[in-house]
Amino acid sequence: MSGAVVGADGFARCPWGAGDDVNRDYHDTEWGVPIHGESAHLERLTLEAFQSGLSWRTILEKRESFRAAFAGFDAEVVAAYDDADRARLMADAGIVRNRLKVDAAITNARATVELRGKGGLEAFVEGFRPAPADPPATTADVPTTSPESVALAKALKKEGFVFVGPTTMYALMEAIGLVDDHLVGCHRRGVAAQ
């Protein structure tokens, strides 16, 4: 069990955000902050899927390459990717070269375009926002799934999305501020709600 950690700068942070500069900057500026727009949601959904089995730092370090490779996460552009685009992506050392994840990104872009007829990806994901919960005091108090993330995963799969399991969707919910899992004492706790 680990609670908030005070860094050299005097700020208390979640332990994962208290170490290296990359994780600290992400923790302090993005994690848990609401995002808006289809491409922002598709980006986070895609990056969470690519992160599966890897460290989040790996994804953060490749983020600009992901943005370039996936056209700024413009759903219509990515939805039109063909076999030549798949080959280009699989040859791109700037991203994670995993065929299943590359195919998932294209599939999810197509599903995102289709979801526009039902209000769009942002509204769809927002519809699974849980009620506020007691703040976690330690890392052991932070769940990896929730009833809402299970329901979101199931609903997205029904809409044609892939690589959207309950754990990945819980991580997405944390990342975009649907859930505030900053630990008690962390200087970012409650920031998204302000």
Secondary structure, DSSP 8 states (H G I E B T S, - for coil): ----EE-TTS-EE-GGGSSSHHHHHHHHHTTT----SHHHHHHHHHHHHHHTTS-HHHHHHTHHHHHHHTGGG-HHHHHT--HHHHHHHHT-TTS---HHHHHHHHHHHHHHHHHGGGT-HHHHHHTT--------SSGGG--S--HHHHHHHHHHHHTT--S--HHHHHHHHHHTTSS----TT-TTTTTTT-
